[in-house]
């Protein structure tokens, strides 16, 4: 067994570990309420590993997304004086790192749902810890597969009861009272105990009126660097905003030699992630630009100042594509509190909070319905329920999955729409039970429309093109930004352009295409092809069959004209 270092005073969570472990030992589960930065993810798993009564050899830690899994793995391994992949490993949809000595494994929420579906007995797993459950609910912008981990927690509790297992279940929350999760983990019996830890250091919040634009964020960052000491963490709504604000800062004169500038995008490589997590070099301080994913607690060191742009991305409904599409909206009080807390992890800090002037209306793209007025897209969750054997999704724990969700009528409508779509896709039968095709679809971990598109395309000998088309649909729906210009009339034309770029044909003949995002689409499509085992080449003539593939994903559209066209290639920022 690896020797875990003794507790450090910089982990406020240490004060409640005895009562927390007593609750786990006596009740088989617990909910831990503690503020961001208190050491929940970093300290609790390693301390729990030392307990002689742990009923298993391994601990799984479920986090909202792959970036959080990689970041926590790196921080925990560093604290143990090891390299990642020894005692501490991680597993995400895109990659993994573990070895024969690995005992604590961090998983993205989507990966845990796959594991509990495939191996519900959780053999030799002593505990499953759900980190930041506030960030794991359906509708949360900082979760790769919203609702996956909460549903996985319900499945784990059911499996433990059915198989007489002993795996401990611990949910760790930041802002909720924990009552709903305590009842969920308690199952048919009494709710599990809720253990509460004290807050961290105080943070002074300074409000700044701003219109929500990139220039306002850049000005606030420059102001913070000039007037305050310590590292700066700026929260921006998405990767596009990070690139734009970084360009504004560079155009304004860049930074002095004392500033370590780290743009931390959602798909950041190991270099930027390691630089953000590690302490700043002597004589330097950090400036980190991050998205709302960082709210989940990436453990970014040496931060005393937070600049909160006041915006976030939350699921809207893209009617044209029938997929969830994030829209930029005000972040809200809870998100503001979480972001501000990042400034008070190690000492008293400061948060510059950007808010619109009184009475200023909030803009929303006209092609998207307001998130609060439409039912959420529940197709992915309902398909997972069918794979688990739940044929009536109305019996699912929606009060936990959607704590601030739609009305009962809107929820019933959303469930009806999801079940109808799954039946049309061939994923479920008339009785709601999953079909063999549905079992293949659910294993891809994609929206059912995209899963049907890829599998159906592979059956037609068009698997490569189907992956490219699915990646294009997902990129536009997921980012809300343009890939090309208005000269691209439809998805068939855009697919041909992407194929030209991938194969090196007609280089430079598509000046309207955003090459950074085009290559991201191609890389995602290639990753799917490798993971699924699709080796069919993509020929340019195959692009003429794009409509045939789209019909597989959109059987609910009556006329061909209802199928999604290419994106409006003016980005949201230009509208």
C-alpha positions as CSV (number, residue, x, y, z in Angstrom):
1,X,0.0,0.0,0.0
2,X,1.2,3.5,-0.8
3,X,1.9,5.5,2.3
4,X,-0.3,8.6,2.3
5,X,1.3,11.8,3.7
6,X,-0.2,13.1,6.9
7,X,-3.0,15.6,6.8
8,X,-2.0,19.1,5.8
9,X,-3.4,22.2,7.5
10,X,-4.3,23.6,4.1
11,X,-7.1,21.1,3.8
12,X,-10.0,22.5,5.8
13,X,-11.9,19.3,5.1
14,X,-9.7,17.4,7.6
15,X,-11.7,18.7,10.5
16,X,-14.8,16.7,9.5
17,X,-13.1,13.5,8.3
18,X,-13.7,11.5,11.5
19,X,-17.4,12.2,11.5
20,X,-17.7,11.6,7.8
21,X,-15.9,8.3,8.0
22,X,-18.1,7.3,10.9
23,X,-21.2,8.0,8.8
24,X,-19.8,5.9,5.9
25,X,-18.9,3.0,8.1
26,X,-22.2,2.9,10.0
27,X,-24.6,3.8,7.2
28,X,-22.9,2.7,4.0
29,X,-23.3,6.2,2.5
30,X,-23.2,9.9,3.3
31,X,-23.4,13.4,1.8
32,X,-20.6,15.8,2.4
33,X,-21.4,19.5,2.2
34,X,-18.3,21.6,1.9
35,X,-17.3,24.8,-0.1
36,X,-15.2,24.7,-3.2
37,X,-11.5,24.6,-2.4
38,X,-11.9,22.8,0.9
39,X,-10.1,19.6,-0.3
40,X,-13.1,17.3,-0.9
41,X,-11.7,15.7,-4.1
42,X,-8.0,15.9,-3.2
43,X,-8.1,14.8,0.4
44,X,-11.2,12.5,1.1
45,X,-10.2,9.7,-1.4
46,X,-6.6,9.3,-0.2
47,X,-7.7,9.5,3.5
48,X,-10.4,6.9,2.9
49,X,-7.9,4.6,1.3
50,X,-6.1,4.3,4.6
51,X,-9.2,3.1,6.5
52,X,-8.9,-0.6,7.5
53,X,-12.7,-1.1,7.2
54,X,-12.9,0.0,3.5
55,X,-14.8,-2.9,1.9
56,X,-12.7,-3.1,-1.3
57,X,-9.3,-2.4,-2.8
58,X,-10.3,0.5,-5.2
59,X,-12.0,3.9,-4.9
60,X,-13.8,5.5,-7.9
61,X,-14.2,9.3,-7.9
62,X,-16.8,10.6,-10.3
63,X,-16.2,14.2,-11.6
64,X,-18.3,16.3,-14.0
65,X,-16.0,16.1,-17.0
66,X,-12.7,14.8,-18.4
67,X,-10.8,18.0,-17.7
68,X,-11.6,17.8,-14.0
69,X,-10.6,14.1,-14.0
70,X,-7.2,14.8,-15.5
71,X,-6.6,17.9,-13.2
72,X,-7.6,16.1,-10.0
73,X,-5.4,13.1,-11.0
74,X,-2.4,15.3,-11.5
75,X,-2.9,17.2,-8.3
76,X,-3.5,14.1,-6.1
77,X,-0.5,12.3,-7.6
78,X,1.7,15.4,-7.0
79,X,0.6,15.4,-3.4
80,X,1.7,11.8,-3.0
81,X,5.0,12.5,-4.7
82,X,4.2,10.2,-7.6
83,X,3.5,10.4,-11.3
84,X,-0.1,10.1,-12.5
85,X,-0.9,6.5,-13.3
86,X,0.7,5.0,-10.2
87,X,-1.6,5.1,-7.1
88,X,-3.9,7.7,-8.8
89,X,-5.2,7.2,-12.3
90,X,-8.0,8.6,-14.5
91,X,-10.4,7.4,-17.2
92,X,-12.3,9.6,-19.7
93,X,-14.1,9.1,-23.0
94,X,-11.0,10.1,-24.9
95,X,-8.1,8.6,-22.9
96,X,-7.1,7.0,-19.7
97,X,-4.0,6.5,-17.5
98,X,-3.7,3.7,-14.9
99,X,-1.4,0.9,-13.9
100,X,-1.4,-2.3,-11.9
101,X,-0.8,-0.3,-8.7
102,X,-3.7,2.2,-9.3
103,X,-6.1,2.2,-6.4
104,X,-7.9,5.6,-6.9
105,X,-9.4,6.2,-10.3
106,X,-11.0,9.5,-11.4
107,X,-13.8,9.0,-14.0
108,X,-15.8,11.5,-16.0
109,X,-19.5,11.1,-15.3
110,X,-20.2,9.6,-18.7
111,X,-17.6,6.9,-18.1
112,X,-19.0,5.9,-14.7
113,X,-22.4,5.5,-16.2
114,X,-20.9,3.2,-18.8
115,X,-19.2,1.2,-16.0
116,X,-22.2,0.8,-13.8
117,X,-24.3,-0.3,-16.8
118,X,-21.7,-2.9,-17.9
119,X,-20.5,-4.1,-14.5
120,X,-23.1,-3.2,-11.8
121,X,-21.5,-5.5,-9.2
122,X,-18.6,-3.0,-8.8
123,X,-16.3,-5.9,-7.9
124,X,-13.4,-4.9,-5.5
125,X,-14.6,-1.3,-5.4
126,X,-14.7,-0.1,-1.8
127,X,-16.3,3.3,-2.4
128,X,-17.7,5.5,-5.1
129,X,-17.3,9.2,-4.5
130,X,-19.4,11.7,-6.5
131,X,-17.5,14.9,-6.5
132,X,-19.4,18.2,-6.9
133,X,-22.8,16.6,-7.3
134,X,-24.2,20.2,-7.7
135,X,-22.4,20.1,-11.1
136,X,-23.6,16.7,-12.1
137,X,-27.3,17.4,-12.5
138,X,-29.1,17.5,-15.8
139,X,-29.0,21.0,-17.4
140,X,-25.7,22.0,-15.8
141,X,-23.4,23.6,-18.4
142,X,-20.2,22.2,-16.7
143,X,-21.0,18.6,-17.2
144,X,-20.2,16.6,-20.4
145,X,-23.2,14.4,-20.0
146,X,-25.7,16.3,-17.7
147,X,-27.4,14.0,-15.3
148,X,-25.2,11.0,-16.0
149,X,-23.6,10.7,-12.6
150,X,-26.8,11.3,-10.6
151,X,-28.4,8.5,-12.6
152,X,-25.3,6.4,-12.1
153,X,-25.6,7.0,-8.3
154,X,-29.2,5.8,-8.4
155,X,-28.1,2.7,-10.4
156,X,-25.2,2.0,-8.0
157,X,-27.5,2.1,-5.0
158,X,-30.0,-0.2,-6.7
159,X,-27.2,-2.6,-7.7
160,X,-25.8,-2.6,-4.2
161,X,-29.2,-3.5,-2.7
162,X,-30.0,-6.2,-5.4
163,X,-26.5,-7.8,-5.3
164,X,-26.0,-7.4,-1.5
165,X,-22.9,-5.4,-2.1
166,X,-21.0,-3.3,0.4
167,X,-19.6,-0.5,-1.8
168,X,-19.8,2.8,0.1
169,X,-21.5,5.7,-1.7
170,X,-20.5,9.3,-0.9
171,X,-21.9,12.4,-2.6
172,X,-20.0,15.7,-2.2
173,X,-21.9,18.9,-2.6
174,X,-21.0,22.6,-2.5
175,X,-24.2,24.7,-2.4
176,X,-27.2,22.4,-2.0
177,X,-28.5,21.2,1.4
178,X,-27.8,17.6,0.4
179,X,-31.3,16.4,1.5
180,X,-32.3,15.1,-2.0
181,X,-29.1,13.3,-2.5
182,X,-29.2,11.8,1.0
183,X,-32.7,10.4,0.2
184,X,-31.5,9.1,-3.1
185,X,-28.5,7.2,-1.5
186,X,-30.7,6.0,1.3
187,X,-33.0,4.2,-1.2
188,X,-36.1,2.7,0.5
189,X,-34.7,3.3,4.0
190,X,-33.8,6.4,5.9
191,X,-31.7,9.1,4.2
192,X,-28.0,8.8,4.7
193,X,-26.3,11.3,7.1
194,X,-25.3,14.8,5.8
195,X,-21.9,16.1,7.1
196,X,-21.1,19.8,6.8
197,X,-17.7,21.4,6.7
198,X,-16.9,25.0,7.5
199,X,-16.4,27.7,4.8
200,X,-13.0,28.8,3.6
201,X,-11.3,32.2,3.7
202,X,-13.4,35.4,3.2
203,X,-13.6,36.9,-0.3
204,X,-14.4,40.6,-0.9
205,X,-16.8,40.9,-3.9
206,X,-16.5,44.1,-6.0
207,X,-19.2,44.7,-8.5
208,X,-18.4,46.3,-11.9
209,X,-21.1,47.4,-14.4
210,X,-20.4,45.9,-17.8
211,X,-22.3,45.0,-20.9
212,X,-21.1,41.4,-20.9
213,X,-18.7,41.9,-23.9
214,X,-15.1,40.6,-24.3
215,X,-13.7,44.2,-24.0
216,X,-15.3,44.6,-20.5
217,X,-13.8,41.3,-19.4
218,X,-10.3,42.3,-20.7
219,X,-10.6,45.7,-19.0
220,X,-11.5,44.1,-15.6
221,X,-8.6,41.6,-15.9
222,X,-6.1,44.5,-16.6
223,X,-7.6,46.4,-13.7
224,X,-7.1,43.4,-11.3
225,X,-3.5,42.9,-12.4
226,X,-2.7,46.5,-11.8
227,X,-4.5,47.0,-8.5
228,X,-4.2,43.7,-6.7
229,X,-1.5,41.2,-5.7
230,X,-1.6,37.5,-6.4
231,X,-2.8,35.2,-9.2
232,X,-5.9,35.9,-11.3
233,X,-8.5,33.4,-12.5
234,X,-10.9,34.8,-15.0
235,X,-14.2,32.9,-15.8
236,X,-15.4,33.3,-19.4
237,X,-18.4,31.6,-21.0
238,X,-16.6,29.4,-23.5
239,X,-13.4,28.6,-25.5
240,X,-14.3,31.3,-28.1
241,X,-14.4,34.0,-25.4
242,X,-11.0,32.8,-24.1
243,X,-9.4,33.2,-27.5
244,X,-11.0,36.6,-28.1
245,X,-10.2,38.0,-24.6
246,X,-6.6,36.7,-24.9
247,X,-6.2,38.5,-28.2
248,X,-7.5,41.8,-26.7
249,X,-5.1,41.5,-23.8
250,X,-2.2,40.9,-26.2
251,X,-3.3,43.8,-28.4
252,X,-3.3,46.1,-25.4
253,X,0.4,45.5,-24.8
254,X,0.6,42.0,-23.5
255,X,2.0,41.3,-20.1
256,X,5.1,42.0,-18.1
257,X,7.7,39.3,-17.4
258,X,6.1,38.6,-14.0
259,X,2.9,37.3,-15.5
260,X,2.5,33.6,-16.4
261,X,-0.4,33.7,-18.9
262,X,-2.4,30.4,-19.2
263,X,-5.4,30.2,-21.5
264,X,-7.1,27.0,-20.2
265,X,-9.6,25.8,-22.8
266,X,-12.0,22.9,-22.1
267,X,-9.8,20.5,-24.2
268,X,-6.5,21.8,-22.9
269,X,-3.5,19.6,-23.3
270,X,-1.3,18.4,-20.4
271,X,1.0,21.5,-20.7
272,X,-1.5,24.2,-19.9
273,X,-3.3,22.0,-17.4
274,X,-0.1,21.2,-15.5
275,X,0.9,24.9,-15.5
276,X,-2.4,26.0,-14.1
277,X,-2.3,23.4,-11.3
278,X,1.3,23.9,-10.3
279,X,2.4,26.7,-8.0
280,X,3.6,29.8,-9.8
281,X,7.4,30.0,-10.3
282,X,9.2,32.3,-7.9
283,X,8.8,36.0,-8.7
284,X,5.8,35.4,-11.1
285,X,2.0,35.2,-10.7
286,X,-0.6,33.5,-12.9
287,X,-3.3,34.8,-15.1
288,X,-5.6,31.9,-16.0
289,X,-8.5,32.3,-18.4
290,X,-11.0,29.4,-17.9
291,X,-14.6,28.4,-18.8
292,X,-17.4,27.4,-16.3
293,X,-15.8,23.9,-16.3
294,X,-13.4,25.4,-13.8
295,X,-16.3,25.9,-11.3
296,X,-16.2,22.2,-10.7
297,X,-12.9,22.7,-8.9
298,X,-9.7,22.1,-11.0
299,X,-7.5,22.9,-8.0
300,X,-5.8,25.8,-9.7
301,X,-3.0,26.9,-7.3
302,X,-2.0,30.4,-6.2
303,X,-5.2,32.2,-7.1
304,X,-6.2,35.2,-4.9
305,X,-8.2,37.2,-7.5
306,X,-11.2,36.1,-9.5
307,X,-12.7,38.0,-12.4
308,X,-16.2,36.7,-13.0
309,X,-17.6,37.8,-16.4
310,X,-21.1,37.1,-15.1
311,X,-22.0,34.8,-18.0
312,X,-22.2,31.0,-18.4
313,X,-23.4,28.5,-21.0
314,X,-26.5,26.5,-20.3
315,X,-28.5,24.1,-22.4
316,X,-30.9,25.7,-24.9
317,X,-32.9,23.9,-27.5
318,X,-31.7,24.0,-31.1
319,X,-34.9,23.4,-33.0
320,X,-33.3,23.0,-36.4
321,X,-30.9,20.2,-35.2
322,X,-33.1,18.6,-32.5
323,X,-30.1,18.7,-30.2
324,X,-29.2,20.5,-27.0
325,X,-27.3,23.7,-27.7
326,X,-25.7,25.9,-25.0
327,X,-26.6,29.5,-25.0
328,X,-24.9,32.3,-23.2
329,X,-27.0,33.6,-20.3
330,X,-26.4,35.4,-16.9
331,X,-24.6,33.0,-14.6
332,X,-26.8,33.5,-11.5
333,X,-26.1,33.9,-7.8
334,X,-25.0,30.3,-7.2
335,X,-22.4,30.3,-10.0
336,X,-21.2,33.7,-8.8
337,X,-20.7,32.3,-5.3
338,X,-18.8,29.3,-6.6
339,X,-16.5,31.5,-8.7
340,X,-15.8,33.9,-5.9
341,X,-14.9,31.0,-3.6
342,X,-12.0,30.2,-5.8
343,X,-10.3,33.4,-4.6
344,X,-10.4,32.3,-1.0
345,X,-8.8,28.8,-1.1
346,X,-5.5,29.7,0.5
347,X,-6.0,33.2,1.9
348,X,-8.5,36.1,1.9
349,X,-9.2,37.1,-1.7
350,X,-11.0,39.4,-4.1
351,X,-13.6,38.8,-6.8
352,X,-14.4,41.4,-9.5
353,X,-18.0,40.5,-10.5
354,X,-19.1,41.9,-13.8
355,X,-22.9,42.6,-14.0
356,X,-25.0,44.4,-16.6
357,X,-26.2,47.9,-15.8
358,X,-29.7,48.0,-14.3
359,X,-32.5,47.6,-16.8
360,X,-30.3,46.3,-19.6
361,X,-32.1,43.5,-21.5
362,X,-30.4,40.1,-21.9
363,X,-30.1,39.1,-25.5
364,X,-30.8,35.6,-26.8
365,X,-30.3,34.2,-30.3
366,X,-33.7,34.2,-32.0
367,X,-33.5,30.6,-33.3
368,X,-33.2,29.2,-29.7
369,X,-36.1,28.9,-27.3
370,X,-35.4,30.3,-23.8
371,X,-34.0,27.5,-21.7
372,X,-36.5,28.1,-18.8
373,X,-39.5,27.9,-21.1
374,X,-38.9,24.6,-22.9
375,X,-38.6,21.0,-21.6
376,X,-35.0,19.8,-21.5
377,X,-33.9,17.2,-24.0
378,X,-34.2,13.9,-22.0
379,X,-33.5,11.4,-24.8
380,X,-30.0,10.4,-23.6
381,X,-31.2,9.9,-20.0
382,X,-34.3,8.0,-21.0
383,X,-32.2,5.7,-23.2
384,X,-29.9,5.0,-20.3
385,X,-32.9,4.2,-18.2
386,X,-34.1,1.8,-20.8
387,X,-30.7,0.1,-20.8
388,X,-31.0,-0.3,-17.0
389,X,-34.5,-1.9,-17.4
390,X,-36.6,1.1,-16.6
391,X,-39.4,1.1,-19.1
392,X,-41.4,3.9,-17.4
393,X,-39.1,6.9,-17.1
394,X,-41.7,8.8,-15.1
395,X,-40.5,6.7,-12.1
396,X,-36.9,8.1,-12.3
397,X,-35.5,10.5,-9.6
398,X,-36.3,13.6,-11.5
399,X,-36.3,15.8,-8.4
400,X,-32.6,15.1,-8.1
401,X,-31.8,15.1,-11.8
402,X,-33.6,18.3,-12.4
403,X,-33.6,20.2,-9.0
404,X,-34.7,23.5,-10.7
405,X,-36.3,21.9,-13.7
406,X,-39.5,22.4,-15.6
407,X,-43.1,22.1,-14.2
408,X,-44.8,18.7,-13.9
409,X,-46.6,19.3,-17.2
410,X,-43.4,20.3,-19.0
411,X,-41.5,17.3,-17.6
412,X,-44.3,14.9,-18.7
413,X,-44.1,16.5,-22.2
414,X,-40.3,16.2,-22.3
415,X,-40.5,12.5,-21.3
416,X,-43.2,11.9,-24.0
417,X,-41.0,13.5,-26.6
418,X,-38.0,11.5,-25.6
419,X,-39.8,8.2,-25.6
420,X,-41.4,9.0,-29.0
421,X,-38.0,9.9,-30.5
422,X,-36.3,6.7,-29.2
423,X,-39.1,4.6,-30.6
424,X,-38.7,6.3,-34.0
425,X,-35.0,5.8,-33.9
426,X,-35.5,2.1,-33.2
427,X,-33.8,2.3,-29.8
428,X,-36.8,1.1,-27.8
429,X,-39.8,-1.0,-28.6
430,X,-43.5,-0.2,-28.1
431,X,-43.3,-1.3,-24.4
432,X,-40.4,1.1,-23.7
433,X,-37.8,-1.8,-23.5
434,X,-34.5,-1.3,-25.1
435,X,-33.9,-3.0,-28.5
436,X,-30.6,-4.6,-29.7
437,X,-30.0,-1.5,-31.8
438,X,-30.6,0.6,-28.7
439,X,-28.0,-1.4,-26.8
440,X,-25.5,-0.6,-29.5
441,X,-26.5,3.1,-29.5
442,X,-26.2,3.5,-25.7
443,X,-22.7,2.2,-25.6
444,X,-21.5,5.1,-27.8
445,X,-22.3,7.6,-25.1
446,X,-23.7,10.1,-27.7
447,X,-27.0,11.8,-28.2
448,X,-29.3,9.1,-29.6
449,X,-29.7,11.0,-32.9
450,X,-25.9,11.0,-33.4
451,X,-25.5,7.4,-32.3
452,X,-28.2,6.3,-34.8
453,X,-26.5,8.3,-37.5
454,X,-23.1,6.7,-36.9
455,X,-24.3,3.1,-36.6
456,X,-26.7,3.4,-39.5
457,X,-24.0,5.0,-41.6
458,X,-21.6,2.2,-40.8
459,X,-24.2,-0.4,-41.8
460,X,-24.5,1.5,-45.2
461,X,-20.7,1.5,-45.7
462,X,-20.6,5.2,-44.9
463,X,-19.3,5.1,-41.3
464,X,-16.5,7.6,-41.9
465,X,-18.8,10.1,-43.4
466,X,-21.4,9.6,-40.7
467,X,-18.8,10.3,-38.0
468,X,-17.7,13.5,-39.7
469,X,-21.4,14.6,-40.1
470,X,-22.1,13.8,-36.5
471,X,-19.1,15.7,-35.3
472,X,-20.1,18.7,-37.5
473,X,-23.6,18.7,-36.0
474,X,-22.3,18.3,-32.5
475,X,-19.7,21.1,-32.9
476,X,-22.2,23.6,-34.2
477,X,-24.9,22.7,-31.6
478,X,-22.3,22.5,-28.8
479,X,-20.4,25.7,-29.4
480,X,-22.9,28.0,-31.0
481,X,-20.1,29.4,-33.2
482,X,-19.7,29.4,-36.9
483,X,-17.5,26.9,-38.7
484,X,-17.6,28.6,-42.0
485,X,-19.2,31.4,-43.8
486,X,-22.6,32.0,-45.5
487,X,-21.2,30.7,-48.8
488,X,-21.6,27.1,-47.5
489,X,-25.3,26.4,-48.4
490,X,-25.8,23.0,-46.6
491,X,-24.3,20.2,-44.7
492,X,-23.3,18.4,-47.9
493,X,-21.2,21.3,-49.0
494,X,-19.6,21.7,-45.5
495,X,-18.8,17.9,-45.4
496,X,-17.1,18.2,-48.7
497,X,-15.1,21.2,-47.5
498,X,-14.0,19.3,-44.4
499,X,-13.0,16.3,-46.5
500,X,-10.9,18.5,-48.7
501,X,-9.1,19.9,-45.7
502,X,-8.5,16.4,-44.2
503,X,-7.1,15.0,-47.4
504,X,-5.1,18.1,-48.3
505,X,-7.0,18.8,-51.5
506,X,-7.5,22.3,-52.7
507,X,-5.6,23.8,-49.8
508,X,-6.6,27.4,-49.2
509,X,-9.7,27.2,-51.5
510,X,-12.1,27.5,-48.5
511,X,-11.1,30.8,-46.9
512,X,-14.4,31.1,-45.1
513,X,-13.8,28.0,-42.9
514,X,-12.6,28.4,-39.4
515,X,-9.7,26.0,-39.6
516,X,-9.1,25.7,-35.8
517,X,-12.7,24.4,-35.4
518,X,-12.6,22.4,-38.6
519,X,-9.7,20.4,-37.4
520,X,-11.4,19.9,-34.1
521,X,-14.4,18.4,-36.0
522,X,-12.1,16.1,-37.9
523,X,-10.1,15.0,-34.8
524,X,-13.4,14.2,-33.0
525,X,-14.6,12.2,-36.0
526,X,-11.4,10.3,-36.3
527,X,-11.5,9.5,-32.5
528,X,-15.0,8.1,-32.9
529,X,-13.9,6.0,-35.9
530,X,-11.0,4.5,-33.9
531,X,-13.1,3.8,-30.8
532,X,-16.0,2.3,-32.7
533,X,-13.7,0.4,-35.1
534,X,-14.9,2.1,-38.3
535,X,-12.3,1.6,-41.1
536,X,-14.4,2.6,-44.1
537,X,-12.7,5.4,-46.1
538,X,-14.5,8.6,-46.9
539,X,-14.8,9.4,-50.6
540,X,-15.9,12.8,-51.8
541,X,-18.7,11.3,-53.9
542,X,-20.2,9.9,-50.7
543,X,-21.0,13.5,-49.6
544,X,-24.0,13.3,-52.0
545,X,-25.6,10.8,-49.6
546,X,-25.6,13.2,-46.6
547,X,-29.4,13.5,-46.8
548,X,-29.7,9.8,-46.6
549,X,-27.7,9.7,-43.4
550,X,-29.6,12.7,-41.9
551,X,-32.9,10.8,-42.4
552,X,-31.6,8.1,-40.1
553,X,-31.0,10.6,-37.3
554,X,-34.2,12.6,-37.9
555,X,-37.0,10.1,-38.5
556,X,-39.4,12.5,-36.7
557,X,-39.1,15.1,-39.5
558,X,-41.9,14.6,-41.9
559,X,-40.4,16.2,-45.0
560,X,-36.9,16.3,-46.2
561,X,-37.0,20.1,-46.0
562,X,-37.3,19.7,-42.2
563,X,-33.9,18.1,-41.9
564,X,-31.2,20.4,-40.4
565,X,-29.3,22.5,-42.9
566,X,-25.8,23.7,-42.4
567,X,-25.2,26.2,-39.7
568,X,-25.9,29.9,-40.1
569,X,-22.2,30.6,-40.7
570,X,-22.3,34.0,-39.1
571,X,-21.2,33.3,-35.5
572,X,-23.4,34.3,-32.5
573,X,-21.0,37.1,-31.8
574,X,-21.7,38.7,-35.2
575,X,-25.5,38.5,-35.0
